[in-house]
Amino acid sequence: MILDETFGIASVAIDFLVGAVYDLVKHKKVPSKTKGNKTEIPVEFTINDGKILLLTDRPLGALPLSVPAKAKKGSAYELKVSSPDRDVMISVMVSIYAPNGAKMSDSATATLNNGLLKRQITVPFNAAEGAWRIVVTNFADGSEKQATINIVKYVAF
């Protein structure tokens, strides 16, 4: 790494070719250049700054999100996120929002292993009826996928 102390600009050189670079702190793709069989990544540091970069052999694919169209109060449903990138562990934020826009405590970070994340979500009996929004944010590039699930009244048999 070469650091120009006046401006905090550096160039990180890696001795292999990289298809894509992602800043896991800023959640965005980082530009990179190849020279021969090396990859150069420009970075800028501020006071007390650091970088966590994810290097991949190709750009990451989209993360499709699937949930059922509806679920009953008191039941569970499966949230599924998949990726064509089975050889990369991808960290995501799963955010669940009630119809009034409040972020629920079921919201959490998770990791896709072998290109898959499955999570059982239990709908409380006192959950508000209506359209609940689920947002999955990819920590690598900041991209989001959204889905809606309609929570309906529990009917006893």
MARBA-3410 file (N, C-alpha, C, O; in Angstrom, 1 decimal):
157
0.9,-1.2,0.0,0.0,0.0,0.0,0.9,1.2,0.0,1.9,1.3,0.7 ~ 0.5,2.2,-0.8,1.2,3.5,-0.9,0.2,4.5,-0.3,-0.9,4.7,-0.8 ~ 0.7,5.3,0.7,-0.2,6.3,1.3,0.4,7.7,1.2,1.6,7.9,1.5 ~ -0.4,8.6,0.7,0.0,10.0,0.6,-0.5,10.6,1.9,-1.7,10.9,1.9 ~ 0.3,10.8,2.8,-0.1,11.3,4.2,-0.8,12.7,4.1,-1.6,13.0,5.0
-0.6,13.5,3.1,-1.2,14.8,3.0,-2.7,14.7,2.8,-3.5,15.4,3.4 ~ -3.1,13.7,1.9,-4.5,13.7,1.5,-5.2,12.4,2.0,-6.4,12.3,1.9 ~ -4.5,11.4,2.6,-5.1,10.2,3.1,-5.6,9.3,1.9,-6.4,8.5,2.1 ~ -5.0,9.5,0.7,-5.3,8.6,-0.4,-4.3,7.5,-0.6,-3.1,7.8,-0.5 ~ -4.8,6.3,-0.8,-3.8,5.2,-0.9,-4.3,4.3,-2.1,-5.4,4.4,-2.6
-3.4,3.5,-2.5,-3.7,2.5,-3.5,-3.2,1.2,-3.0,-2.1,1.0,-2.7 ~ -4.2,0.2,-2.9,-3.9,-1.1,-2.4,-3.6,-2.0,-3.7,-4.5,-2.0,-4.5 ~ -2.5,-2.6,-3.7,-2.2,-3.5,-4.8,-2.2,-5.0,-4.3,-1.6,-5.3,-3.3 ~ -2.9,-5.8,-5.1,-3.1,-7.2,-4.8,-2.5,-8.0,-5.9,-2.7,-7.7,-7.1 ~ -1.7,-9.1,-5.6,-1.0,-9.8,-6.6,-1.9,-10.9,-7.3,-1.4,-12.0,-7.6
-3.2,-10.6,-7.5,-4.0,-11.5,-8.3,-5.2,-10.7,-8.8,-5.5,-9.6,-8.4 ~ -5.8,-11.3,-9.8,-7.0,-10.6,-10.5,-8.2,-10.7,-9.6,-8.5,-11.8,-9.1 ~ -8.9,-9.6,-9.5,-10.2,-9.6,-8.8,-11.3,-9.1,-9.7,-11.1,-8.2,-10.5 ~ -12.4,-9.8,-9.6,-13.6,-9.4,-10.5,-14.4,-8.3,-9.9,-14.9,-7.5,-10.7 ~ -14.4,-8.2,-8.6,-15.2,-7.1,-8.0,-14.7,-6.8,-6.6,-14.2,-7.8,-5.9
-14.8,-5.6,-6.1,-14.4,-5.2,-4.7,-15.6,-4.5,-4.1,-16.2,-3.6,-4.7 ~ -15.9,-4.9,-2.9,-17.0,-4.2,-2.1,-16.5,-3.7,-0.8,-15.8,-4.4,-0.1 ~ -17.0,-2.5,-0.4,-16.7,-1.9,0.9,-17.8,-2.3,1.8,-18.9,-1.9,1.7 ~ -17.5,-3.2,2.8,-18.5,-3.7,3.7,-18.9,-2.8,4.8,-19.8,-3.0,5.6 ~ -18.2,-1.6,4.9,-18.6,-0.6,5.9,-19.5,0.4,5.2,-20.6,0.8,5.8
-19.2,0.8,4.0,-20.0,1.8,3.3,-21.1,1.1,2.4,-22.0,1.8,1.9 ~ -21.1,-0.2,2.3,-22.1,-1.0,1.6,-22.2,-0.5,0.1,-23.2,-0.2,-0.4 ~ -21.0,-0.5,-0.6,-21.0,-0.2,-2.0,-19.9,-0.8,-2.7,-18.9,-1.2,-2.1 ~ -20.0,-0.9,-4.0,-19.0,-1.5,-4.8,-17.9,-0.4,-5.0,-18.1,0.8,-5.0 ~ -16.6,-0.9,-4.9,-15.4,0.0,-5.0,-14.8,-0.2,-6.4,-14.6,-1.3,-6.8
-14.5,0.9,-7.1,-13.8,0.7,-8.4,-12.4,0.1,-8.2,-11.7,0.4,-7.2 ~ -12.0,-0.7,-9.2,-10.7,-1.2,-9.1,-10.1,-1.3,-10.6,-10.9,-1.3,-11.5 ~ -8.8,-1.4,-10.7,-8.2,-1.5,-12.0,-7.2,-2.7,-12.0,-6.7,-3.0,-10.9 ~ -7.1,-3.3,-13.1,-6.1,-4.4,-13.3,-5.0,-3.9,-14.1,-5.1,-3.2,-15.1 ~ -3.8,-4.4,-13.7,-2.5,-4.1,-14.4,-1.8,-5.4,-14.5,-1.3,-5.9,-13.4
-1.7,-6.0,-15.6,-1.1,-7.4,-15.7,-1.9,-8.3,-14.9,-3.1,-8.5,-15.2 ~ -1.3,-9.0,-14.0,-2.1,-9.9,-13.1,-2.2,-9.4,-11.7,-2.2,-10.2,-10.7 ~ -2.3,-8.1,-11.6,-2.5,-7.4,-10.3,-3.7,-6.6,-10.3,-4.2,-6.2,-11.4 ~ -4.3,-6.4,-9.2,-5.5,-5.5,-9.0,-5.1,-4.3,-8.1,-4.5,-4.5,-7.1 ~ -5.4,-3.1,-8.6,-5.2,-1.9,-7.7,-6.6,-1.4,-7.3,-7.5,-1.2,-8.1
-6.6,-1.1,-6.0,-7.9,-0.6,-5.4,-7.6,0.8,-4.8,-6.8,0.8,-3.8 ~ -8.2,1.9,-5.3,-7.9,3.2,-4.6,-8.8,3.3,-3.4,-10.0,2.9,-3.3 ~ -8.2,3.7,-2.3,-8.9,3.9,-1.0,-8.5,5.3,-0.4,-7.4,5.8,-0.7 ~ -9.4,5.8,0.4,-9.1,7.1,1.0,-9.4,6.9,2.5,-10.4,6.4,2.9 ~ -8.4,7.3,3.3,-8.5,7.2,4.8,-8.7,8.5,5.4,-8.1,9.5,5.0
-9.5,8.6,6.5,-9.7,9.7,7.3,-9.1,9.4,8.7,-8.6,8.3,8.9 ~ -9.2,10.3,9.6,-8.6,10.0,11.0,-9.4,8.8,11.6,-10.6,8.8,11.5 ~ -8.6,7.9,12.2,-9.1,6.7,12.8,-10.0,5.9,11.9,-11.1,5.4,12.3 ~ -9.6,5.8,10.6,-10.4,5.1,9.6,-9.8,3.7,9.3,-8.6,3.5,9.5 ~ -10.6,2.9,8.9,-10.2,1.6,8.4,-11.1,1.1,7.3,-12.2,1.7,7.1
-10.8,0.0,6.7,-11.6,-0.5,5.6,-11.7,-2.0,5.8,-10.8,-2.7,6.2 ~ -12.9,-2.5,5.4,-13.2,-3.9,5.3,-13.6,-4.1,3.9,-14.8,-3.7,3.5 ~ -12.8,-4.8,3.1,-13.2,-5.0,1.7,-13.4,-6.5,1.4,-12.7,-7.3,1.9 ~ -14.4,-6.7,0.6,-14.7,-8.1,0.1,-14.2,-8.2,-1.3,-14.7,-7.4,-2.2 ~ -13.4,-9.1,-1.6,-12.8,-9.3,-3.0,-13.5,-10.6,-3.5,-13.4,-11.6,-2.9
-14.0,-10.5,-4.7,-14.6,-11.6,-5.3,-14.1,-11.8,-6.8,-13.6,-10.8,-7.3 ~ -14.2,-13.0,-7.3,-13.7,-13.2,-8.6,-14.7,-12.7,-9.7,-14.3,-12.7,-10.9 ~ -15.9,-12.3,-9.3,-16.9,-11.8,-10.2,-17.9,-10.9,-9.4,-18.0,-11.1,-8.2 ~ -18.6,-10.0,-10.1,-19.6,-9.2,-9.4,-20.7,-10.1,-8.8,-21.0,-11.1,-9.4 ~ -21.1,-9.8,-7.6,-22.2,-10.5,-6.9,-23.5,-10.4,-7.7,-23.8,-9.4,-8.2
-24.3,-11.5,-7.7,-25.6,-11.5,-8.3,-26.6,-11.0,-7.4,-26.4,-10.7,-6.2 ~ -27.8,-10.8,-8.0,-29.0,-10.3,-7.2,-29.4,-11.3,-6.1,-29.0,-12.5,-6.2 ~ -30.0,-10.8,-5.1,-30.5,-11.7,-4.0,-32.0,-11.7,-4.0,-32.7,-10.9,-3.4 ~ -32.6,-12.7,-4.8,-34.1,-12.8,-4.8,-34.6,-13.1,-3.4,-34.0,-13.9,-2.6 ~ -35.7,-12.5,-3.0,-36.4,-12.7,-1.7,-37.8,-13.3,-1.9,-38.5,-12.8,-2.8
-38.1,-14.3,-1.2,-39.4,-14.8,-1.3,-40.1,-15.1,0.1,-39.5,-15.6,1.0 ~ -41.3,-14.7,0.1,-42.2,-14.9,1.3,-43.6,-15.3,0.8,-43.9,-14.9,-0.4 ~ -44.4,-16.0,1.5,-45.7,-16.3,1.0,-46.6,-15.0,0.9,-46.2,-14.0,1.5 ~ -47.6,-15.1,0.1,-48.5,-13.9,-0.1,-49.2,-13.5,1.2,-49.4,-12.3,1.5 ~ -49.5,-14.5,2.1,-50.2,-14.2,3.3,-49.8,-15.2,4.4,-49.3,-16.3,4.1
-50.0,-14.8,5.6,-49.8,-15.7,6.8,-50.9,-15.3,7.9,-51.3,-14.1,8.0 ~ -51.3,-16.3,8.7,-52.2,-16.0,9.7,-51.5,-15.7,11.0,-50.4,-16.1,11.3 ~ -52.2,-14.9,11.8,-51.7,-14.6,13.1,-51.5,-15.9,13.9,-52.3,-16.8,13.8 ~ -50.4,-16.0,14.6,-50.1,-17.2,15.4,-49.5,-18.3,14.6,-49.1,-19.4,15.1 ~ -49.3,-18.1,13.3,-48.6,-19.1,12.5,-47.2,-18.7,12.2,-46.8,-17.6,12.5
-46.4,-19.6,11.5,-45.1,-19.2,11.1,-45.0,-19.3,9.5,-45.8,-20.0,8.9 ~ -44.1,-18.5,9.0,-43.9,-18.5,7.5,-42.4,-18.5,7.3,-41.6,-18.2,8.2 ~ -42.0,-19.0,6.1,-40.6,-19.1,5.8,-40.2,-17.9,4.9,-40.8,-17.6,3.8 ~ -39.1,-17.2,5.3,-38.5,-16.1,4.5,-37.3,-16.8,3.9,-36.5,-17.5,4.5 ~ -37.2,-16.6,2.6,-36.1,-17.2,1.9,-35.4,-16.2,1.0,-36.0,-15.5,0.2
-34.0,-16.2,1.1,-33.2,-15.3,0.3,-32.2,-16.2,-0.4,-31.6,-17.1,0.3 ~ -32.0,-16.1,-1.7,-31.1,-17.0,-2.4,-30.1,-16.1,-3.2,-30.3,-14.9,-3.5 ~ -29.0,-16.8,-3.6,-28.0,-16.1,-4.4,-27.3,-17.1,-5.3,-27.1,-18.3,-5.0 ~ -27.0,-16.6,-6.5,-26.2,-17.5,-7.4,-24.8,-17.7,-7.0,-24.1,-18.6,-7.5 ~ -24.3,-16.9,-6.0,-23.0,-16.9,-5.5,-22.9,-17.9,-4.4,-22.9,-17.5,-3.2
-22.7,-19.2,-4.6,-22.7,-20.2,-3.6,-21.4,-20.3,-2.9,-21.3,-20.9,-1.8 ~ -20.3,-19.7,-3.5,-19.0,-19.8,-2.9,-18.6,-18.6,-2.1,-17.4,-18.4,-1.7 ~ -19.5,-17.7,-1.8,-19.3,-16.5,-1.1,-20.3,-16.4,0.1,-21.5,-16.5,-0.2 ~ -19.8,-16.1,1.3,-20.8,-15.9,2.4,-21.2,-14.4,2.3,-20.4,-13.5,2.4 ~ -22.5,-14.2,2.1,-23.0,-12.8,1.9,-23.8,-12.4,3.2,-24.8,-13.1,3.5
-23.4,-11.3,3.8,-24.1,-10.8,5.0,-25.2,-9.9,4.5,-25.0,-9.0,3.6 ~ -26.4,-10.0,5.2,-27.5,-9.1,4.9,-28.2,-8.6,6.1,-28.0,-9.2,7.2 ~ -29.0,-7.6,6.0,-29.8,-7.1,7.1,-31.3,-7.4,6.6,-31.7,-7.0,5.6 ~ -32.0,-8.2,7.5,-33.4,-8.5,7.2,-34.2,-7.6,8.1,-34.2,-7.7,9.3 ~ -34.9,-6.7,7.5,-35.8,-5.7,8.3,-37.2,-6.0,8.0,-37.7,-6.2,6.9
-38.0,-6.1,9.1,-39.4,-6.4,9.0,-40.2,-5.2,9.6,-40.0,-4.8,10.7 ~ -41.1,-4.7,8.8,-41.9,-3.5,9.1,-43.4,-3.8,9.2,-44.0,-4.4,8.3 ~ -44.0,-3.4,10.3,-45.4,-3.5,10.5,-46.2,-2.6,9.6,-45.5,-1.7,9.0 ~ -47.5,-2.7,9.4,-48.2,-1.8,8.5,-48.1,-0.3,8.9,-48.2,0.5,8.0 ~ -47.9,0.0,10.2,-47.7,1.4,10.6,-46.3,1.9,10.4,-46.0,3.1,10.7
-45.4,1.1,9.8,-44.0,1.5,9.5,-43.0,1.2,10.6,-41.8,1.4,10.4 ~ -43.4,0.7,11.7,-42.5,0.4,12.8,-41.7,-0.8,12.5,-42.1,-1.8,12.0 ~ -40.4,-0.7,12.8,-39.4,-1.8,12.5,-39.6,-2.8,13.7,-39.5,-2.4,14.8 ~ -39.7,-4.1,13.3,-40.0,-5.1,14.3,-38.7,-5.7,14.9,-37.6,-5.6,14.3 ~ -38.8,-6.3,16.1,-37.7,-6.9,16.8,-37.2,-8.1,16.1,-36.1,-8.6,16.4
-37.9,-8.7,15.2,-37.5,-9.8,14.4,-36.4,-9.4,13.4,-35.8,-10.3,12.7 ~ -36.2,-8.1,13.2,-35.2,-7.6,12.2,-33.8,-8.0,12.8,-33.6,-7.8,14.0 ~ -33.0,-8.5,11.9,-31.6,-8.9,12.3,-30.7,-9.1,11.2,-31.1,-9.2,10.0 ~ -29.4,-9.1,11.5,-28.5,-9.5,10.4,-28.4,-11.0,10.3,-28.8,-11.7,11.2 ~ -28.0,-11.4,9.1,-28.0,-12.9,8.8,-26.9,-13.1,7.7,-26.5,-12.1,7.0
-26.6,-14.3,7.5,-25.6,-14.6,6.4,-26.1,-15.7,5.5,-26.6,-16.7,6.0 ~ -26.0,-15.5,4.2,-26.3,-16.6,3.3,-25.1,-17.5,3.2,-24.0,-17.1,2.9 ~ -25.4,-18.8,3.5,-24.3,-19.8,3.4,-24.7,-20.7,2.2,-25.8,-21.2,2.1 ~ -23.7,-21.0,1.4,-23.9,-21.8,0.2,-25.1,-21.2,-0.7,-25.8,-21.9,-1.3 ~ -25.2,-19.8,-0.7,-26.1,-19.2,-1.5,-27.6,-19.2,-1.0,-28.5,-18.9,-1.8
-27.8,-19.5,0.3,-29.2,-19.6,0.8,-29.3,-19.2,2.2,-28.4,-19.4,3.1 ~ -30.4,-18.4,2.5,-30.8,-18.1,3.8,-32.3,-18.5,3.9,-33.1,-18.0,3.2 ~ -32.6,-19.3,4.9,-34.0,-19.6,5.2,-34.2,-19.3,6.7,-33.4,-19.6,7.6 ~ -35.3,-18.6,7.0,-35.6,-18.2,8.3,-37.1,-18.3,8.6,-38.0,-17.8,7.8 ~ -37.5,-19.0,9.7,-38.9,-19.1,10.1,-39.2,-17.9,10.9,-38.6,-17.6,11.9
-40.3,-17.2,10.5,-40.8,-16.0,11.2,-42.2,-16.4,11.8,-43.1,-16.8,11.1 ~ -42.3,-16.3,13.1,-43.6,-16.5,13.8,-44.3,-15.2,13.9,-43.8,-14.3,14.4 ~ -45.6,-15.3,13.5,-46.4,-14.1,13.5,-47.1,-14.1,14.9,-47.9,-15.1,15.2 ~ -47.0,-13.1,15.7,-47.6,-13.1,17.0,-49.2,-13.0,16.9,-49.7,-12.5,15.9 ~ -49.9,-13.6,17.9,-51.3,-13.5,17.8,-51.8,-12.1,17.9,-52.9,-11.8,17.3
-51.0,-11.2,18.5,-51.5,-9.8,18.6,-50.9,-8.9,17.5,-50.9,-7.7,17.5 ~ -50.3,-9.5,16.4,-49.8,-8.7,15.3,-50.9,-7.9,14.6,-52.0,-8.4,14.5 ~ -50.6,-6.8,14.1,-51.5,-6.0,13.3,-51.8,-6.7,12.0,-50.9,-7.2,11.3 ~ -53.1,-6.6,11.6,-53.4,-7.2,10.3,-53.1,-6.2,9.2,-53.0,-5.0,9.5 ~ -52.8,-6.7,8.1,-52.4,-5.8,6.9,-51.1,-6.2,6.3,-50.6,-7.3,6.5
-50.6,-5.3,5.4,-49.4,-5.6,4.6,-48.2,-5.3,5.5,-48.0,-4.1,5.9 ~ -47.4,-6.3,5.7,-46.1,-6.1,6.4,-45.0,-6.1,5.3,-45.1,-6.9,4.3 ~ -44.1,-5.2,5.4,-43.0,-5.1,4.4,-41.7,-5.7,5.0,-41.3,-5.5,6.1 ~ -41.1,-6.5,4.1,-39.8,-7.1,4.4,-38.7,-6.6,3.5,-38.9,-6.6,2.3 ~ -37.6,-6.1,4.0,-36.5,-5.5,3.2,-35.3,-6.3,3.6,-34.9,-6.4,4.7
-34.6,-6.8,2.5,-33.3,-7.4,2.7,-32.3,-6.5,2.0,-32.3,-6.3,0.8 ~ -31.3,-6.1,2.8,-30.2,-5.2,2.4,-28.9,-6.0,2.3,-28.5,-6.6,3.3 ~ -28.3,-6.0,1.1,-27.0,-6.7,1.0,-25.9,-5.8,1.5,-25.7,-4.7,1.1 ~ -25.2,-6.3,2.5,-24.1,-5.4,3.1,-23.0,-5.1,2.2,-22.3,-4.2,2.4 ~ -22.8,-6.0,1.2,-21.7,-5.8,0.2,-21.9,-4.6,-0.7,-21.1,-3.7,-0.7
-23.0,-4.5,-1.3,-23.3,-3.4,-2.3,-24.4,-2.5,-2.0,-24.7,-1.5,-2.7 ~ -25.1,-2.7,-0.8,-26.2,-1.8,-0.4,-27.5,-2.0,-1.1,-28.5,-1.3,-0.9 ~ -27.5,-3.0,-2.1,-28.8,-3.2,-2.8,-29.8,-3.8,-1.9,-29.6,-4.5,-0.9 ~ -31.1,-3.5,-2.2,-32.2,-3.9,-1.4,-33.2,-4.7,-2.3,-33.4,-4.4,-3.4 ~ -33.8,-5.7,-1.6,-35.0,-6.4,-2.2,-36.1,-6.3,-1.2,-35.9,-6.4,0.0
-37.3,-6.1,-1.7,-38.5,-5.9,-0.8,-39.6,-6.9,-1.2,-39.7,-7.3,-2.4 ~ -40.3,-7.3,-0.2,-41.5,-8.2,-0.4,-42.5,-7.8,0.6,-42.2,-7.1,1.6 ~ -43.8,-8.1,0.3,-44.9,-7.8,1.2,-45.6,-9.1,1.5,-45.8,-9.9,0.7 ~ -46.0,-9.2,2.8,-46.8,-10.4,3.2,-48.0,-9.8,4.0,-47.9,-8.9,4.8 ~ -49.1,-10.3,3.6,-50.4,-9.9,4.2,-50.7,-10.7,5.4,-50.9,-11.9,5.3
-50.7,-10.1,6.6,-51.1,-10.8,7.9,-52.6,-10.7,8.0,-53.2,-9.7,8.1 ~ -53.2,-11.9,8.2,-54.6,-12.0,8.3,-55.0,-12.6,9.6,-54.2,-13.2,10.4 ~ -56.3,-12.5,9.9,-56.8,-12.9,11.2,-56.7,-14.4,11.4,-56.9,-15.2,10.4 ~ -56.4,-14.8,12.6,-56.4,-16.2,12.9,-57.8,-16.7,13.1,-58.6,-16.1,13.8 ~ -58.1,-17.8,12.5,-59.5,-18.4,12.6,-59.3,-19.8,13.2,-58.7,-20.7,12.6
-59.9,-20.0,14.4,-59.9,-21.3,15.1,-60.8,-22.3,14.4,-61.9,-21.9,13.9 ~ -60.5,-23.5,14.4,-61.4,-24.6,13.8,-62.5,-24.9,14.7,-63.4,-25.7,14.3
END
